[in-house]
Amino acid sequence: MALAVIGVAYVLRAPATWATRAVLAVTIGWAQRTYVFVDNRWWPLLLCLALAALTAATGFVLSTRRDVGAGLRPARLGRRTASDALTRPLGFALRLHRATLLGSARGCS
């Protein structure tokens, strides 16, 4: 999810490059508006600090309300015992990484 947020920020940053005032609407533009080796502006970093404080406060509030041990989706009912292949390290690793392995194999062909 974090990579998706960064991707959206870059997509929003592209049109803001041509509009000088629109750069402040995008978080990536805040650090770029400091002009480190030219003007040494420090005030855009206050925006970054404020966003960090807001994000930390939101994370703290959410952490106090979360249900520890619960996932995003409800657990599915399955067998009580694992198959013989899943009791071995290689079988368990193949089971965990099967989607990645299949995707890599498809990309190589």
C-alpha distances in whole Angstrom, upper triangle without the diagonal:
4,5,5,6,9,10,11,12,14,15,17,18,20,23,23,25,28,28,29,28,25,23,23,21,18,17,17,21,22,22,24,26,28,30,30,33,35,35,33,31,30,29,26,24,25,22,20,22,22,18,17,20,18,15,17,19,16,15,18,19,16,17,21,20,18,20,20,20,19,15,13,16,19,21,23,27,28,31,32,33,31,33,35,32,30,32,32,30,29,29,26,24,25,24,20,20,22,19,18,22,23,20,22,25,24,23,26,29
4,5,5,6,9,10,11,13,14,15,16,19,21,21,23,26,26,27,26,23,21,21,19,16,14,14,18,18,19,20,23,24,26,27,30,31,31,29,28,26,26,22,21,22,20,17,19,19,15,15,17,16,13,15,18,16,14,18,19,17,17,21,21,19,21,21,22,21,18,16,19,23,24,26,30,31,34,35,35,33,35,37,34,32,34,34,31,31,31,28,26,27,26,22,22,24,21,20,23,24,22,23,27,26,25,27,30
4,5,5,6,9,10,11,12,14,15,17,20,20,21,24,25,26,26,23,21,21,19,16,14,14,17,19,19,20,23,24,26,26,29,31,31,29,28,27,27,23,22,24,21,18,21,21,18,17,20,20,16,18,21,19,18,21,23,20,21,25,25,23,25,25,25,23,20,18,21,25,26,28,31,32,35,36,36,34,35,37,34,32,34,34,31,30,30,28,25,26,25,22,21,23,20,18,22,22,20,20,24,23,22,24,27
4,5,5,6,9,10,10,12,14,16,18,19,20,23,24,25,25,21,20,20,18,15,14,14,18,19,20,21,23,25,27,28,30,32,32,31,29,28,27,24,23,24,21,19,22,22,18,18,21,20,17,19,22,19,18,22,23,20,22,25,25,23,25,25,25,23,20,18,20,24,25,27,31,32,35,37,37,35,36,38,35,33,35,35,33,32,32,29,27,27,26,23,22,23,20,19,23,23,20,21,25,24,22,25,28
4,5,5,6,9,10,11,12,15,17,17,18,22,22,22,22,18,17,17,15,12,11,11,15,16,17,18,20,22,24,25,28,29,29,28,26,25,24,20,20,21,18,16,18,18,14,15,18,16,14,16,19,16,16,20,21,19,20,24,23,22,24,25,26,24,21,19,21,25,27,29,33,34,37,39,39,37,39,41,38,36,38,38,35,35,35,32,30,30,30,26,25,27,24,23,26,27,24,25,28,28,26,29,31
4,5,5,6,9,10,10,13,15,15,16,20,20,21,21,18,16,16,14,11,10,9,13,14,14,15,18,20,21,22,25,26,27,25,24,23,22,19,18,20,17,15,18,18,15,15,18,18,15,18,20,19,18,22,23,21,23,26,26,25,27,27,28,27,24,22,24,28,30,32,35,36,39,41,41,39,40,42,39,37,39,39,36,35,35,33,30,31,30,27,26,27,24,23,26,27,24,24,28,27,25,28,30
4,5,5,6,9,10,11,14,15,16,19,20,21,21,18,16,17,16,12,12,11,14,16,17,17,20,22,23,24,27,28,28,27,26,26,25,21,21,23,20,18,21,21,18,19,22,21,18,21,24,22,21,25,26,24,25,29,29,27,29,30,30,28,25,23,25,29,30,32,36,37,39,41,42,39,40,42,39,37,39,39,36,35,35,33,30,31,30,27,25,27,23,22,25,25,22,23,26,25,23,26,28
4,5,5,6,8,10,12,13,15,17,18,19,19,15,14,15,13,10,11,11,13,15,17,17,19,22,23,25,28,28,28,28,26,25,24,20,21,22,19,17,21,20,17,18,21,20,17,21,23,20,21,24,25,23,25,28,28,27,29,30,30,28,26,23,25,29,31,32,36,37,41,42,43,41,42,44,41,39,42,41,39,38,38,35,33,33,32,29,28,29,26,25,28,28,25,26,29,28,25,29,31
4,5,5,6,9,11,11,12,15,16,16,16,13,11,12,10,7,7,7,9,12,13,13,15,18,20,21,24,25,25,24,22,22,21,17,17,19,15,14,17,18,14,16,19,18,16,19,21,20,20,24,25,23,25,28,28,27,30,31,32,30,27,25,27,31,33,35,39,40,43,45,45,43,45,47,44,41,44,43,40,40,40,37,35,35,35,32,30,32,28,27,30,31,27,28,32,30,28,31,33
4,5,5,6,10,10,11,14,15,16,17,13,12,13,12,9,9,8,10,13,13,13,15,18,19,21,23,24,24,24,22,22,22,18,19,21,18,16,20,20,17,19,22,21,19,22,25,23,23,27,28,27,28,32,32,30,33,34,34,33,30,27,30,33,35,37,41,42,45,46,47,44,45,47,44,42,44,44,41,40,40,38,35,35,35,32,30,31,28,26,30,30,26,27,30,29,26,29,31
4,5,6,8,9,11,13,14,16,17,13,12,15,13,10,12,11,12,15,17,16,18,21,22,24,26,26,27,26,25,25,24,20,21,23,20,19,23,23,20,21,24,23,21,25,27,25,25,29,29,28,30,33,33,32,34,35,35,33,30,28,30,33,35,37,41,42,45,47,47,45,46,48,45,43,45,45,42,41,41,39,36,36,36,33,31,32,28,27,30,30,26,27,30,29,26,29,31
4,6,6,7,9,12,12,14,13,10,9,11,9,7,10,9,10,13,15,14,16,19,20,22,25,25,25,25,23,23,22,18,19,21,17,17,21,20,17,20,23,21,20,23,25,23,24,28,28,27,29,32,32,31,34,35,36,34,31,28,31,34,37,38,42,43,47,49,49,47,48,50,47,45,48,47,45,44,44,41,39,39,38,35,34,35,31,30,33,33,30,31,34,32,30,33,35
4,6,5,6,9,10,11,12,9,7,10,9,6,8,7,7,11,12,11,13,16,17,19,21,21,21,21,20,20,19,16,17,19,16,16,19,20,17,19,22,21,20,24,26,24,25,29,29,29,31,34,34,33,36,37,38,36,33,31,33,37,39,41,45,46,49,51,51,49,50,52,49,46,49,48,45,45,45,43,40,40,40,37,35,36,33,31,34,35,31,31,35,33,31,33,36
4,5,5,8,10,12,13,10,9,13,12,10,12,10,10,14,15,13,15,18,18,21,22,22,23,23,22,23,22,19,21,23,20,19,23,23,21,23,26,25,24,27,29,28,29,32,33,32,34,37,37,36,39,40,40,39,36,33,35,39,41,42,46,47,50,52,53,50,51,53,50,48,50,49,47,45,46,44,41,41,41,38,36,37,33,32,34,34,31,31,34,33,30,32,34
4,5,6,7,10,11,8,9,12,11,10,13,12,11,15,17,15,15,19,19,22,24,23,24,24,23,24,23,19,22,23,20,21,24,24,22,24,27,26,25,29,30,29,30,34,34,33,35,38,38,37,40,41,42,40,37,34,37,40,43,44,48,49,52,54,55,53,54,56,53,50,53,53,50,49,49,47,44,44,43,41,39,39,36,35,38,37,34,34,37,35,33,35,37
4,5,5,7,8,5,5,8,8,8,11,10,8,12,14,12,12,16,16,19,21,20,20,21,19,20,19,16,18,20,17,18,21,21,19,22,25,24,23,27,28,27,29,32,32,32,34,37,37,37,40,41,42,40,37,35,37,41,43,45,49,50,53,55,56,54,55,57,54,51,54,53,50,50,50,48,45,45,45,42,40,41,38,36,39,39,35,36,39,38,35,38,40
4,6,7,9,8,6,10,11,10,12,11,8,12,13,11,11,15,14,17,19,18,19,20,18,20,19,16,19,21,18,19,22,23,21,23,26,26,25,29,30,30,31,34,35,34,36,39,39,39,42,43,44,42,40,37,40,43,45,47,51,52,55,57,57,55,56,58,54,52,55,54,51,50,50,48,45,46,45,42,40,42,38,36,39,40,36,36,39,38,35,37,39
4,6,9,8,9,12,13,13,16,14,12,15,17,14,14,17,17,20,21,20,20,22,20,22,21,19,21,23,21,22,25,26,24,27,29,29,28,32,33,32,34,37,38,37,39,42,42,42,45,46,47,45,43,40,42,46,48,50,54,55,58,60,60,58,59,61,57,55,58,57,54,53,53,51,49,49,48,46,43,44,41,39,42,42,38,39,42,40,37,39,41
4,6,5,7,10,11,12,15,14,11,14,16,14,13,17,17,20,22,20,19,21,19,21,20,17,20,22,19,20,24,24,22,25,28,27,27,30,32,31,33,36,36,36,38,41,41,41,44,45,47,45,42,40,42,46,48,50,54,55,58,60,61,59,60,62,59,56,59,58,55,55,55,53,50,50,50,47,45,46,43,41,44,44,40,41,44,42,39,42,44
4,6,6,8,10,11,14,13,10,12,14,12,10,13,13,17,19,17,16,18,16,18,16,14,17,19,17,18,22,22,21,24,26,26,26,29,31,30,32,35,35,36,38,40,41,41,44,45,47,45,43,40,43,47,49,51,55,56,60,61,62,60,61,63,60,57,60,59,56,56,56,54,51,51,51,48,46,47,44,42,45,46,42,42,46,44,41,44,46
4,5,6,8,10,13,13,10,11,14,13,10,14,15,18,20,18,17,18,16,17,15,13,16,17,15,17,20,19,19,22,24,23,24,27,28,28,30,33,33,33,36,38,38,39,42,43,45,44,42,39,42,45,48,50,54,55,59,60,61,59,61,63,60,57,60,59,56,56,56,54,51,51,51,48,46,48,44,43,46,46,43,43,47,45,42,45,47
4,5,5,7,11,11,9,11,14,13,11,15,16,19,22,20,19,20,17,18,16,14,17,17,15,16,20,19,18,21,23,22,22,26,27,26,28,31,31,31,34,36,36,36,39,41,42,41,38,36,38,42,45,47,50,52,55,57,58,56,57,59,57,54,56,56,53,53,53,50,48,48,48,44,43,44,41,40,43,43,39,40,43,42,39,42,44
4,5,6,8,8,5,7,10,9,8,12,13,16,18,17,17,17,15,16,14,11,14,15,13,14,17,17,16,19,21,20,21,24,25,25,26,29,30,30,32,35,35,35,38,39,41,40,37,35,38,41,44,46,50,51,54,56,56,54,56,58,55,52,54,54,51,50,51,48,46,46,46,43,41,43,39,38,41,41,38,38,42,40,38,40,43
4,5,7,9,6,6,10,10,8,11,13,16,19,18,17,16,14,14,12,8,11,12,9,11,14,14,13,16,18,17,18,21,22,22,24,27,27,28,30,32,33,33,37,38,40,38,36,34,37,40,43,45,49,51,54,55,56,54,56,58,55,52,54,54,51,51,51,49,46,47,46,43,42,43,40,39,42,43,39,40,43,42,40,42,45
4,7,9,8,8,12,12,11,15,17,19,22,22,20,20,17,17,15,11,14,14,11,12,15,14,13,16,18,16,17,20,21,21,23,25,26,26,28,31,31,31,34,36,37,36,34,31,34,38,40,43,46,48,51,53,54,52,54,56,53,50,53,53,50,49,50,47,45,45,44,41,40,41,38,37,40,41,37,38,42,40,38,41,43
4,6,5,7,10,10,11,14,16,18,21,21,20,20,17,17,15,11,13,14,11,11,14,14,12,14,17,16,16,19,21,20,21,24,25,25,27,30,30,30,33,34,35,34,32,29,32,36,38,40,44,46,49,50,51,49,51,53,50,47,49,49,46,46,46,44,41,42,41,38,37,38,35,34,37,37,34,35,38,37,35,37,40
4,5,5,8,9,10,12,15,16,20,20,19,18,16,15,13,10,10,12,8,8,11,11,9,11,14,14,13,16,18,18,19,22,23,23,24,27,28,28,31,32,33,32,30,28,31,35,37,39,43,44,47,49,49,47,49,51,48,46,47,47,44,44,44,42,39,40,40,36,35,37,34,32,36,37,33,34,38,37,34,37,40
4,5,6,7,9,11,13,14,18,18,18,17,15,15,14,11,11,13,11,9,13,14,12,13,17,17,16,18,21,20,21,24,25,25,27,30,30,30,33,33,35,34,31,29,32,36,38,40,44,45,48,49,50,47,49,51,48,45,47,47,43,43,44,41,38,39,39,36,34,36,33,31,35,35,32,32,36,35,32,35,38
4,6,5,6,9,11,13,16,16,15,15,13,13,13,9,10,13,11,10,14,15,13,15,18,18,18,21,23,23,24,27,28,28,30,32,33,33,36,37,38,37,35,33,36,39,41,44,47,49,52,53,53,51,53,54,52,49,51,50,47,47,47,45,42,43,43,39,38,40,37,35,38,39,35,36,39,38,35,38,40
4,5,5,7,10,12,15,15,14,13,11,10,9,5,7,9,7,7,11,12,11,13,15,16,16,19,21,21,22,25,26,26,28,31,32,32,35,36,37,37,35,33,36,40,42,44,48,49,52,53,54,52,54,55,52,50,51,51,48,48,48,46,43,44,44,40,39,41,38,36,40,41,37,38,41,41,38,40,43
4,5,6,8,9,12,13,13,11,10,9,10,6,6,10,9,8,11,13,12,13,16,17,17,19,22,22,23,25,27,27,29,31,33,33,36,36,38,37,35,34,37,40,42,45,48,49,52,53,53,51,53,54,52,49,50,50,46,46,47,45,42,43,43,39,38,40,38,36,39,40,37,37,40,40,37,39,42
4,5,6,8,11,11,11,11,10,11,12,9,10,13,12,11,15,16,16,17,20,21,21,23,25,25,26,29,30,31,32,35,36,36,39,39,41,40,38,36,39,43,44,47,50,51,54,55,55,53,55,56,53,50,52,51,48,48,49,46,43,44,44,41,39,41,39,36,39,41,37,37,40,40,37,39,42
4,5,8,11,10,9,9,7,9,9,6,9,12,11,11,14,16,16,17,20,21,21,23,25,26,27,30,31,32,33,36,37,37,40,41,42,42,40,38,41,45,47,49,53,54,57,58,58,56,58,59,56,54,55,55,51,51,52,50,47,48,48,44,43,45,42,40,43,44,40,40,44,43,40,42,45
4,5,9,9,7,6,5,6,8,6,7,11,11,11,14,16,16,17,20,21,22,23,25,26,27,29,31,32,33,36,37,37,41,41,43,42,41,39,42,46,48,50,54,55,58,59,59,57,58,60,57,54,56,55,51,52,53,50,47,48,49,45,44,46,43,41,44,45,42,42,45,45,42,44,47
4,6,5,5,6,6,9,11,10,11,14,15,15,17,19,20,21,23,25,25,27,29,30,31,33,35,35,36,39,41,41,44,44,46,45,43,42,45,48,50,53,56,57,60,61,61,59,60,61,58,56,57,56,53,53,54,51,48,49,50,46,45,47,44,42,45,46,43,42,45,45,42,44,47
4,6,6,5,7,9,12,11,11,15,16,15,17,20,20,20,23,25,25,26,29,30,30,32,35,35,36,39,40,41,44,43,45,45,43,42,45,49,50,53,56,57,60,60,60,58,59,60,57,55,56,55,52,51,53,51,47,49,49,46,44,47,44,42,44,46,43,42,45,45,42,44,47
4,6,6,10,12,15,15,15,18,19,19,21,23,24,24,27,29,29,30,33,34,34,36,38,39,40,42,44,44,47,47,48,48,47,45,48,52,53,56,59,60,62,63,63,61,62,63,60,57,59,57,54,53,55,53,50,51,52,48,46,49,46,44,46,48,44,43,47,47,43,45,48
4,6,9,12,14,14,16,19,20,20,22,24,25,25,28,29,30,31,34,35,36,38,40,40,41,44,46,46,49,49,50,50,48,47,50,54,55,58,61,62,65,65,65,63,64,65,62,60,61,60,57,56,58,55,52,53,54,51,49,51,49,46,48,50,47,46,49,49,45,47,50
4,6,9,11,12,14,16,17,18,20,22,23,24,26,28,29,30,32,33,34,36,38,39,40,42,44,45,48,48,50,50,48,46,50,53,55,58,61,62,65,66,66,64,65,66,63,61,62,61,58,58,59,56,53,55,55,52,50,52,50,47,50,51,48,47,51,51,47,49,52
4,6,9,10,11,13,15,16,17,19,21,21,23,25,26,27,29,31,32,33,35,36,37,40,41,42,45,45,47,47,45,44,48,51,53,55,59,60,62,63,63,61,63,64,61,58,60,59,55,55,57,54,51,53,53,49,48,50,48,46,48,50,47,46,50,50,46,48,51
4,6,7,8,11,12,13,14,16,18,19,21,22,24,25,27,28,29,31,33,34,35,37,39,40,43,43,45,45,44,42,46,49,51,54,57,58,61,62,62,60,62,63,61,58,59,59,55,55,56,54,51,52,52,49,48,50,47,45,48,50,46,46,50,49,46,48,51
4,6,6,7,10,11,11,13,15,16,17,19,21,22,23,25,26,28,30,31,32,34,36,37,40,40,43,43,41,40,44,47,49,52,55,56,59,60,60,58,60,61,59,56,57,57,53,54,55,52,49,51,51,47,46,49,46,44,47,49,46,45,49,49,46,48,51
4,5,5,7,9,10,11,13,15,16,17,19,20,22,23,25,26,28,29,31,33,34,35,39,39,42,41,40,39,42,45,47,50,54,55,58,59,60,58,60,62,59,56,57,57,54,54,55,52,50,51,51,47,46,49,46,44,48,49,46,46,50,49,46,49,52
4,5,5,7,9,10,11,13,15,16,17,19,20,22,23,25,26,27,29,31,33,33,37,37,39,39,38,36,39,43,45,48,51,53,55,56,57,55,57,59,56,53,55,54,51,51,52,49,47,48,48,44,43,45,43,41,44,45,42,42,46,45,43,45,48
4,5,5,6,9,10,11,12,14,15,16,18,20,21,22,24,26,27,29,31,31,35,35,37,37,36,34,38,41,43,46,49,51,54,54,55,53,55,56,54,51,52,52,48,49,50,47,44,46,46,42,41,44,41,39,43,44,41,41,45,45,42,44,47
4,5,5,6,9,10,10,12,14,15,16,18,20,21,22,24,25,27,29,30,34,34,37,36,35,34,38,41,43,46,49,51,54,54,55,54,56,57,55,52,53,53,50,50,51,48,46,48,47,43,43,45,43,41,45,46,43,43,47,47,44,47,50
4,5,5,6,9,10,10,12,14,15,16,18,20,21,22,24,26,27,28,32,33,35,34,33,32,35,38,40,43,47,49,52,52,53,52,54,56,53,50,52,52,48,49,50,46,44,46,45,41,41,43,40,39,42,44,41,41,45,44,42,45,47
4,5,5,6,9,10,10,12,14,15,16,18,20,21,22,25,26,26,30,30,33,32,31,29,33,36,38,41,45,46,49,50,50,49,51,52,50,47,48,48,45,45,46,43,41,42,42,38,37,40,38,36,39,41,38,38,42,41,39,42,45
4,5,5,6,9,10,11,12,14,15,16,18,20,21,23,25,26,29,29,32,32,31,30,34,36,38,42,45,46,49,50,50,49,51,53,51,47,49,48,45,46,47,44,42,43,43,39,39,41,39,38,41,43,40,40,44,44,42,44,47
4,5,5,6,9,10,11,12,14,15,17,18,20,21,23,24,28,29,31,31,30,29,33,35,38,41,44,46,49,49,50,49,52,53,51,48,49,50,47,47,48,45,43,44,44,40,40,42,40,38,42,43,41,41,45,45,43,45,48
4,5,5,6,8,10,10,12,14,15,16,18,20,21,22,26,26,29,28,27,26,29,32,35,38,41,43,46,46,47,46,48,50,48,45,46,47,44,44,45,42,40,41,40,37,36,39,36,35,39,40,37,38,42,41,39,42,45
4,5,5,6,9,10,10,12,14,15,16,19,20,21,24,24,27,27,26,25,29,31,33,37,40,41,44,45,45,44,47,48,46,43,44,44,41,42,43,39,37,39,38,35,35,37,35,34,37,39,36,37,40,40,39,41,44
4,5,5,6,9,10,11,12,14,15,17,19,20,24,24,27,27,26,26,29,32,34,37,41,42,45,45,46,45,48,50,48,44,46,46,43,44,45,41,40,42,40,37,37,40,38,36,40,41,39,40,44,44,42,44,47
4,5,5,6,9,10,11,12,14,16,17,18,22,23,26,25,25,24,27,30,32,36,39,41,44,44,45,45,47,49,47,44,45,46,43,44,44,41,39,41,40,36,36,39,37,36,39,41,38,39,43,43,41,44,47
4,5,5,6,9,10,10,12,14,16,16,20,20,23,23,22,20,24,27,29,32,36,38,41,41,42,41,44,46,44,40,42,42,39,40,41,37,36,37,36,32,33,35,33,32,36,37,35,36,39,39,38,40,43
4,5,5,6,9,10,10,13,15,15,19,19,22,22,22,21,25,27,29,33,36,38,40,40,41,40,43,45,43,40,41,41,39,40,40,37,35,37,36,32,33,36,34,33,36,38,36,37,40,41,39,42,45
4,5,5,6,9,10,11,13,14,18,19,22,22,22,22,25,27,30,33,36,38,41,41,42,42,45,47,45,42,43,43,41,42,42,39,38,40,38,35,35,38,36,35,39,40,38,40,43,43,42,45,47
4,5,5,6,9,10,11,12,16,17,20,20,19,18,22,24,27,30,33,36,39,39,40,40,42,45,43,40,41,42,39,41,41,37,36,38,36,33,33,36,34,33,37,38,36,37,41,41,40,43,45
4,5,5,6,9,10,10,14,15,17,17,17,16,20,22,24,28,31,33,36,36,37,37,39,41,40,36,37,38,36,37,37,34,33,35,33,29,30,33,31,31,34,36,34,35,38,39,38,40,43
4,5,5,6,9,10,14,14,17,18,18,18,22,24,26,29,32,34,37,37,38,38,41,43,41,38,39,40,37,39,39,35,34,37,35,31,33,35,34,33,37,38,37,38,41,42,41,44,46
4,5,5,7,9,13,14,17,17,18,18,21,23,25,29,31,34,37,37,38,38,41,44,43,39,40,41,39,41,40,37,36,38,36,33,34,36,35,35,38,39,38,40,43,43,42,45,48
4,5,5,6,10,12,15,14,14,14,17,19,22,25,28,30,33,33,35,35,38,40,39,36,37,38,36,38,37,33,33,35,33,29,31,33,31,31,35,36,35,36,40,39,39,42,44
4,5,5,9,9,12,13,14,14,18,19,21,25,27,29,32,32,33,33,36,38,37,34,34,36,34,36,35,32,31,33,31,28,30,32,31,31,34,36,34,36,39,39,39,42,44
4,6,9,10,13,14,16,16,20,20,22,26,28,31,33,33,35,35,38,40,40,36,36,38,36,38,38,34,34,36,34,31,33,35,34,34,38,39,38,39,43,43,43,45,48
4,7,9,12,12,14,14,17,18,20,24,26,29,32,31,33,34,37,39,39,35,36,38,36,38,37,34,34,36,33,30,32,34,33,33,37,38,37,39,42,42,42,45,47
4,6,9,8,10,11,14,15,17,20,23,25,28,28,30,30,33,36,35,31,32,34,33,34,33,30,30,32,29,26,28,31,29,30,33,34,33,35,38,38,38,41,44
4,6,6,8,10,12,12,14,18,20,22,25,25,27,27,30,33,33,29,30,32,31,33,32,28,29,30,28,25,28,29,29,30,33,34,33,35,38,38,39,41,43
4,6,8,11,13,13,14,18,19,22,24,23,25,25,29,31,31,27,27,29,28,30,29,26,26,28,26,23,26,28,27,28,31,33,32,34,37,37,38,40,42
4,7,10,11,11,11,14,16,18,20,19,21,21,25,27,27,23,24,26,25,27,26,22,23,25,23,20,23,25,25,26,29,30,30,32,34,35,36,38,40
4,7,8,8,8,12,15,17,20,20,22,22,25,28,27,24,25,27,26,28,26,23,24,25,22,20,23,24,24,25,28,29,29,31,33,34,34,37,39
4,5,6,8,11,14,16,19,20,22,21,24,27,26,22,24,26,25,26,25,21,22,23,20,17,20,21,20,22,25,25,25,28,30,30,31,34,35
4,7,9,12,16,18,21,22,24,23,26,29,28,24,26,28,27,28,26,23,23,24,21,18,20,21,20,21,25,25,24,27,29,29,30,33,34
4,6,9,12,15,18,20,22,21,24,27,26,23,25,27,26,27,25,22,23,23,20,18,20,21,19,21,24,24,24,27,29,28,29,32,34
4,6,9,12,16,17,20,20,22,26,25,22,24,27,26,27,25,22,23,24,20,19,21,22,21,23,26,26,26,29,31,31,32,35,36
4,7,9,12,14,16,16,19,22,22,19,21,23,23,24,22,19,21,21,18,17,20,20,20,22,24,24,25,28,29,30,31,34,35
4,6,10,12,14,14,17,20,20,17,20,22,23,24,21,18,20,20,17,16,19,19,19,22,24,23,24,27,28,28,30,33,34
4,7,9,12,13,15,19,19,17,19,22,23,24,21,19,21,21,17,18,21,21,21,24,26,25,27,30,30,31,33,35,36
4,6,9,9,11,15,16,14,15,19,20,21,18,16,19,19,15,16,19,19,20,23,24,23,25,28,28,29,31,33,34
4,5,7,9,12,14,12,14,17,19,20,17,15,19,19,15,17,20,20,21,24,25,25,27,29,29,30,33,35,35
4,7,10,13,15,13,13,17,19,21,18,16,20,20,17,18,22,22,24,26,27,27,30,32,32,33,36,37,38
4,7,9,11,10,10,13,16,18,15,13,17,18,15,17,20,20,23,25,25,26,28,30,30,32,34,35,36
4,6,8,6,7,10,13,14,11,10,14,14,12,14,17,17,19,22,22,22,25,27,27,28,31,32,33
4,5,5,7,10,12,13,10,10,14,13,11,14,17,16,19,21,21,21,24,26,25,27,30,30,31
4,6,5,7,11,11,9,10,13,13,12,15,18,17,20,22,21,22,25,26,25,28,30,30,31
4,6,6,9,8,5,7,10,10,9,12,14,14,17,19,17,18,22,22,22,24,27,27,28
4,5,7,8,5,5,8,9,8,10,13,13,16,18,17,18,21,22,22,24,26,27,28
4,7,9,7,7,10,12,11,13,15,16,19,21,20,22,24,25,25,28,30,30,31
4,6,5,6,9,10,11,12,14,15,19,19,18,20,23,23,23,26,28,28,29
4,6,5,6,9,10,11,12,14,17,17,16,19,21,21,21,24,26,26,28
4,5,5,6,9,10,11,12,15,15,13,16,19,18,18,21,23,23,24
4,5,5,6,9,10,10,14,15,13,15,18,18,18,21,23,23,24
4,5,5,6,9,10,13,14,13,16,18,19,19,21,23,24,25
4,5,5,6,8,11,11,11,13,16,16,16,19,20,21,23
4,5,5,6,9,10,8,10,13,13,14,16,18,18,20
4,6,5,9,10,10,11,14,15,15,17,19,20,22
4,6,8,9,10,12,13,14,16,18,19,20,22
4,6,5,6,9,10,11,12,14,15,17,19
4,5,5,6,8,10,10,12,14,15,17
4,5,5,6,8,10,10,12,14,16
4,5,5,6,8,10,10,12,14
4,5,5,6,9,10,11,13
4,5,5,6,9,10,11
4,5,5,6,9,10
4,5,5,6,9
4,5,5,7
4,5,5
4,6
4
